[in-house]
Amino acid sequence: MARRAAPSSLTQVLSQIPVGELHAWLAASAKAIPELGKRLELFAARHVPEELALTRYRTALGRLFRMRNRNVRKRASEAAQNLAELIDALEAEFVAGRVSIVMVIAREALLGVDDFILTNRGAREKLEPRLADLLALHRRAAMELRPDREQLAVALVEAGQKGALSGLFREAAFEYQDVLGEEGLSHYRTAMEPHWRAVESNTPMLWSRRQQTVRQMLGWARAQEDPVRRATETAQILAAVADSAAEYLQAATSFLRAGNESTALTMARAGLQRALRAPMPDLVLLDLAVLCMERVPPDEALAIAWEVFRGQPDRDSYGLLRQAAATCGVEENYRTLAIAHLEERGLVREWLSASAP
């Protein structure tokens, strides 16, 4: 009896199909099956000349976030899977030395994710790991390619502004400082100027855009090599946007690091007044008071301590008042004043039950 031929593998079968017929079948299947179409676009992009690859990748990007499922969680999971496949393709491009493609497509993909999150509010949690992977890949490509510094600086600023919702590239000046160098950081600051001017002038804008601009500027300040300049730039940025008592304290602390005690005191005074006007006790009130009291004459320090105690009469503020009063030799007088103030506000019983002063 003749032996039956062993069945051929799928690969062997496919190799016997005319190339044109196989290509036509793949193209038709890609249209009929969206997931196959997305994968085929990425596969094709990796196998065309570099000058054509960007077009193919952009076509793939246009399809990555098109999903039929209306369930937000399922859409997010599908988008995350699509991004993982894109990252795999870009990793292969990186290994193949086509690094410029990686830089361009990674940046555009990141902005695509930001847009997707904007219209799919429940998607952030699923996509954040992919965002981190894409950002890391973009940085590696920049380190490898060493592109024109001015072009890179401008691209990072613009991408950061467009990706404000997801916080994309908000620390770019610091994270890319080795690639940008001093020249690139200068270009970065120039590119940030119109955005920063809008924040300083309180031009109406989305909260996320304002926060992103401030963080971009702080990232630039953090990238300064000289420690005094780094502290000075950071302090000036914080001072320009300070609104809460905590922000004034942060600005004052930065000015102290920069060696500018007079401006630090100005910031601390402003923060102290903001904390005293707050409807609820402010956690940084005493920190601001101490910062001020350590830099003024004893009688002025006592006045500050008394104001703080009146505004927030608790154990800590009373301890601060006692120290300041003792320094001026009037501790008993202020003990009497403190008790009178507590009686006026109906707090004596509460203090007595906890061993009042």
C-alpha positions as CSV (number, residue, x, y, z in Angstrom):
1,M,0.0,0.0,0.0
2,A,1.4,3.4,-0.9
3,R,2.1,5.7,2.1
4,R,0.1,8.8,2.3
5,A,2.0,12.1,2.1
6,A,2.4,13.9,5.5
7,P,0.3,17.0,5.6
8,S,2.4,20.2,4.9
9,S,2.8,22.9,7.5
10,L,0.9,26.1,7.1
11,T,4.1,27.9,6.2
12,Q,4.8,25.4,3.5
13,V,1.3,25.8,2.1
14,L,1.5,29.6,2.1
15,S,4.9,29.5,0.3
16,Q,3.2,27.7,-2.6
17,I,0.5,30.4,-3.0
18,P,1.3,33.0,-5.7
19,V,2.6,36.1,-4.0
20,G,0.1,38.4,-5.7
21,E,-2.8,36.2,-4.6
22,L,-1.6,36.1,-1.1
23,H,-1.1,39.9,-0.9
24,A,-4.6,40.4,-2.2
25,W,-6.0,38.1,0.4
26,L,-4.1,39.8,3.2
27,A,-5.3,43.3,2.1
28,A,-8.9,42.1,1.9
29,S,-8.7,40.4,5.3
30,A,-7.1,43.5,6.9
31,K,-10.2,45.5,5.8
32,A,-12.6,42.9,7.1
33,I,-10.8,42.3,10.4
34,P,-9.7,45.6,12.1
35,E,-7.3,43.9,14.5
36,L,-5.5,42.2,11.7
37,G,-5.5,45.4,9.7
38,K,-3.8,47.3,12.6
39,R,-1.1,44.6,13.0
40,L,-0.5,44.4,9.2
41,E,0.0,48.2,9.1
42,L,2.7,47.9,11.7
43,F,4.3,44.9,10.0
44,A,4.3,46.8,6.7
45,A,5.8,49.9,8.2
46,R,8.8,47.9,9.4
47,H,9.5,46.6,6.0
48,V,9.4,49.6,3.8
49,P,12.2,52.1,3.2
50,E,12.7,54.7,5.9
51,E,11.4,57.6,3.8
52,L,8.0,55.7,3.4
53,A,7.9,54.3,6.9
54,L,6.6,57.5,8.6
55,T,3.5,57.5,6.3
56,R,2.8,53.8,7.1
57,Y,3.2,54.4,10.8
58,R,0.9,57.4,10.7
59,T,-1.7,55.3,9.0
60,A,-1.3,52.8,11.7
61,L,-1.6,55.5,14.4
62,G,-4.9,56.6,12.8
63,R,-6.3,53.1,13.3
64,L,-4.9,52.4,16.8
65,F,-7.6,54.3,18.6
66,R,-10.6,53.4,16.4
67,M,-12.6,50.9,18.3
68,R,-16.2,49.6,17.8
69,N,-16.7,48.7,21.5
70,R,-18.7,51.3,23.4
71,N,-17.6,49.9,26.8
72,V,-15.0,52.3,28.2
73,R,-13.0,49.7,30.1
74,K,-12.9,47.4,27.1
75,R,-11.9,50.3,24.8
76,A,-9.1,51.2,27.2
77,S,-7.9,47.6,27.3
78,E,-7.9,47.4,23.5
79,A,-6.1,50.7,23.2
80,A,-3.5,49.5,25.6
81,Q,-3.0,46.3,23.6
82,N,-2.7,48.2,20.4
83,L,-0.1,50.5,22.0
84,A,1.9,47.5,23.3
85,E,2.1,46.2,19.7
86,L,3.2,49.6,18.4
87,I,5.9,49.8,21.1
88,D,7.1,46.3,20.0
89,A,7.4,47.6,16.5
90,L,9.3,50.7,17.5
91,E,11.6,48.7,19.7
92,A,12.4,46.6,16.6
93,E,13.0,49.8,14.6
94,F,15.4,51.0,17.4
95,V,17.4,47.8,17.2
96,A,17.5,48.1,13.4
97,G,19.0,51.6,13.7
98,R,16.0,53.6,12.4
99,V,16.0,55.8,15.4
100,S,14.6,58.9,13.8
101,I,11.4,57.0,13.1
102,V,11.2,56.0,16.7
103,M,11.5,59.6,17.9
104,V,8.8,61.0,15.6
105,I,6.3,58.2,16.0
106,A,6.7,57.8,19.7
107,R,6.0,61.5,20.2
108,E,2.9,61.4,17.9
109,A,1.7,58.2,19.6
110,L,1.9,59.9,23.0
111,L,-0.2,62.8,21.8
112,G,-2.7,60.3,20.4
113,V,-2.9,58.7,23.8
114,D,-3.5,62.1,25.4
115,D,-6.4,62.7,23.0
116,F,-7.9,59.3,23.7
117,I,-7.8,59.9,27.4
118,L,-9.6,63.2,26.9
119,T,-12.5,61.5,25.2
120,N,-12.4,58.3,27.3
121,R,-12.1,59.5,30.9
122,G,-11.9,56.0,32.4
123,A,-9.0,55.0,30.2
124,R,-6.1,56.7,32.1
125,E,-5.3,53.8,34.5
126,K,-5.0,51.3,31.7
127,L,-2.9,53.5,29.4
128,E,-0.5,55.1,31.9
129,P,2.0,52.1,31.8
130,R,2.1,52.3,28.0
131,L,2.6,56.1,28.3
132,A,5.6,55.4,30.5
133,D,7.0,52.9,28.1
134,L,6.6,55.3,25.1
135,L,8.3,58.1,27.0
136,A,11.2,55.9,28.0
137,L,11.6,54.8,24.4
138,H,11.5,58.4,23.1
139,R,14.3,59.4,25.6
140,R,16.4,56.4,24.5
141,A,16.0,57.4,20.9
142,A,17.0,61.0,21.7
143,M,20.1,59.9,23.5
144,E,21.0,57.7,20.6
145,L,20.2,60.1,17.7
146,R,21.4,63.4,19.3
147,P,19.1,65.5,17.1
148,D,19.4,69.3,16.5
149,R,19.2,70.8,20.0
150,E,16.9,73.7,19.0
151,Q,14.5,71.5,17.1
152,L,14.4,69.0,20.0
153,A,13.8,71.8,22.6
154,V,10.9,73.3,20.6
155,A,9.4,69.9,19.9
156,L,9.5,69.0,23.7
157,V,7.9,72.3,24.6
158,E,5.1,71.9,22.0
159,A,4.5,68.3,22.9
160,G,4.3,69.2,26.6
161,Q,1.7,71.8,25.9
162,K,-0.4,69.5,23.7
163,G,-0.1,66.7,26.2
164,A,-1.0,68.7,29.2
165,L,-3.9,66.4,30.3
166,S,-1.6,63.5,30.7
167,G,1.4,65.5,31.9
168,L,3.5,64.5,28.9
169,F,7.0,65.8,28.8
170,R,6.4,68.1,31.8
171,E,9.9,67.4,33.2
172,A,11.4,67.2,29.7
173,A,14.1,69.9,30.2
174,F,15.5,68.0,33.2
175,E,15.0,64.5,31.7
176,Y,16.6,65.4,28.4
177,Q,19.3,67.8,29.8
178,D,22.2,65.6,28.7
179,V,20.9,65.7,25.1
180,L,19.9,69.4,25.2
181,G,23.0,70.7,26.8
182,E,23.3,74.4,27.8
183,E,22.4,75.5,24.3
184,G,19.3,73.4,24.1
185,L,18.1,74.5,27.5
186,S,18.4,78.1,26.4
187,H,16.2,77.3,23.3
188,Y,13.8,75.5,25.6
189,R,13.4,78.6,27.8
190,T,12.8,80.7,24.8
191,A,10.2,78.4,23.4
192,M,8.4,78.4,26.9
193,E,8.3,82.2,27.1
194,P,4.9,82.8,25.5
195,H,3.3,80.0,27.5
196,W,4.9,81.2,30.7
197,R,3.9,84.8,30.0
198,A,0.3,83.7,29.7
199,V,0.5,82.1,33.2
200,E,2.2,85.2,34.7
201,S,-0.5,87.5,33.3
202,N,-3.3,85.2,34.5
203,T,-4.6,84.7,31.0
204,P,-7.6,82.4,31.2
205,M,-6.6,78.8,30.5
206,L,-7.5,75.2,31.5
207,W,-6.2,74.2,34.9
208,S,-4.3,71.3,33.4
209,R,-2.5,73.6,30.9
210,R,-1.6,76.1,33.7
211,Q,-0.2,73.3,35.9
212,Q,1.7,71.8,33.0
213,T,3.3,75.1,32.1
214,V,4.5,75.6,35.7
215,R,5.9,72.1,35.8
216,Q,7.6,72.5,32.5
217,M,9.3,75.7,33.8
218,L,10.3,74.0,37.1
219,G,11.8,71.2,35.1
220,W,13.8,73.7,33.2
221,A,15.0,75.4,36.4
222,R,15.9,72.0,37.9
223,A,18.1,71.3,34.8
224,Q,20.4,74.3,35.6
225,E,23.8,73.0,36.5
226,D,24.8,75.9,38.8
227,P,23.1,75.3,42.2
228,V,22.6,79.0,43.0
229,R,21.0,79.7,39.6
230,R,18.9,76.5,39.9
231,A,17.5,77.7,43.3
232,T,17.0,81.3,42.1
233,E,15.1,80.3,38.9
234,T,13.0,77.8,40.9
235,A,12.2,80.5,43.5
236,Q,11.2,83.1,40.9
237,I,8.9,80.6,39.2
238,L,7.2,79.6,42.4
239,A,6.9,83.2,43.6
240,A,5.2,84.1,40.3
241,V,2.4,81.6,40.7
242,A,2.1,81.4,44.5
243,D,-1.5,81.5,45.7
244,S,-1.8,79.3,48.8
245,A,0.1,79.6,52.0
246,A,1.9,76.3,51.2
247,E,3.0,77.7,47.8
248,Y,4.4,80.9,49.5
249,L,6.3,78.7,51.9
250,Q,7.8,76.7,49.1
251,A,8.8,79.9,47.3
252,A,10.3,81.3,50.5
253,T,12.3,78.1,51.1
254,S,13.7,78.2,47.5
255,F,14.8,81.8,48.0
256,L,16.6,80.8,51.2
257,R,18.4,78.1,49.2
258,A,19.4,80.8,46.7
259,G,20.8,82.9,49.5
260,N,18.1,85.7,49.1
261,E,16.9,86.1,52.6
262,S,15.1,89.4,52.1
263,T,12.9,88.0,49.3
264,A,12.4,84.8,51.3
265,L,11.1,86.9,54.2
266,T,8.7,88.8,51.8
267,M,7.3,85.5,50.5
268,A,7.0,84.2,54.1
269,R,5.1,87.3,55.2
270,A,2.7,87.0,52.3
271,G,2.1,83.3,53.0
272,L,1.6,84.1,56.7
273,Q,-1.2,86.6,55.9
274,R,-2.8,84.1,53.5
275,A,-2.7,81.4,56.2
276,L,-4.2,83.7,58.8
277,R,-7.1,84.7,56.5
278,A,-7.9,81.0,55.8
279,P,-11.3,79.9,57.1
280,M,-9.8,76.7,58.4
281,P,-6.5,76.1,60.3
282,D,-3.6,76.0,57.9
283,L,-1.0,73.3,58.4
284,V,1.9,75.6,57.3
285,L,1.0,78.5,59.5
286,L,3.6,77.8,62.2
287,D,6.3,77.0,59.6
288,L,5.7,80.4,58.0
289,A,5.7,82.1,61.4
290,V,9.0,80.6,62.4
291,L,10.6,81.5,59.1
292,C,9.6,85.1,59.7
293,M,10.4,85.3,63.4
294,E,13.9,84.0,62.9
295,R,14.7,86.9,60.6
296,V,13.1,89.9,62.4
297,P,13.9,91.7,65.7
298,P,12.5,90.2,69.0
299,D,9.7,92.7,69.4
300,E,8.5,92.1,65.8
301,A,8.8,88.3,66.3
302,L,6.6,88.7,69.4
303,A,4.0,90.6,67.4
304,I,4.0,87.8,64.8
305,A,3.6,85.1,67.5
306,W,0.7,87.0,69.1
307,E,-1.0,87.4,65.8
308,V,-0.6,83.7,65.0
309,F,-1.9,82.7,68.4
310,R,-5.0,84.9,68.0
311,G,-5.6,83.5,64.6
312,Q,-5.0,79.8,65.5
313,P,-5.1,79.4,69.3
314,D,-3.7,75.9,69.9
315,R,-0.9,74.3,71.9
316,D,1.8,74.8,69.2
317,S,1.0,78.5,68.6
318,Y,0.9,79.1,72.4
319,G,4.3,77.5,72.8
320,L,5.6,79.8,70.1
321,L,4.1,82.8,71.9
322,R,5.7,81.8,75.2
323,Q,9.1,81.6,73.7
324,A,8.8,84.9,71.9
325,A,7.4,86.6,75.1
326,A,10.2,85.1,77.3
327,T,12.8,86.5,74.9
328,C,11.4,89.9,75.4
329,G,10.9,89.4,79.2
330,V,7.1,89.7,79.1
331,E,6.0,86.1,79.4
332,E,3.5,86.7,82.3
333,N,1.9,89.6,80.5
334,Y,1.3,87.5,77.4
335,R,0.1,84.5,79.5
336,T,-2.6,86.9,80.9
337,L,-3.4,88.1,77.4
338,A,-3.7,84.6,76.0
339,I,-6.1,83.5,78.7
340,A,-8.2,86.6,78.1
341,H,-8.3,85.9,74.4
342,L,-9.4,82.3,75.1
343,E,-12.2,83.5,77.4
344,E,-13.3,85.9,74.7
345,R,-13.6,83.1,72.2
346,G,-15.2,80.7,74.7
347,L,-12.2,78.3,74.6
348,V,-11.1,78.3,78.3
349,R,-13.1,75.2,79.3
350,E,-11.6,73.3,76.4
351,W,-8.1,74.4,77.3
352,L,-8.6,73.7,81.1
353,S,-9.8,70.1,80.3
354,A,-6.5,69.6,78.5
355,S,-4.3,71.5,81.1
356,A,-4.6,75.0,79.9
357,P,-1.5,77.3,79.9
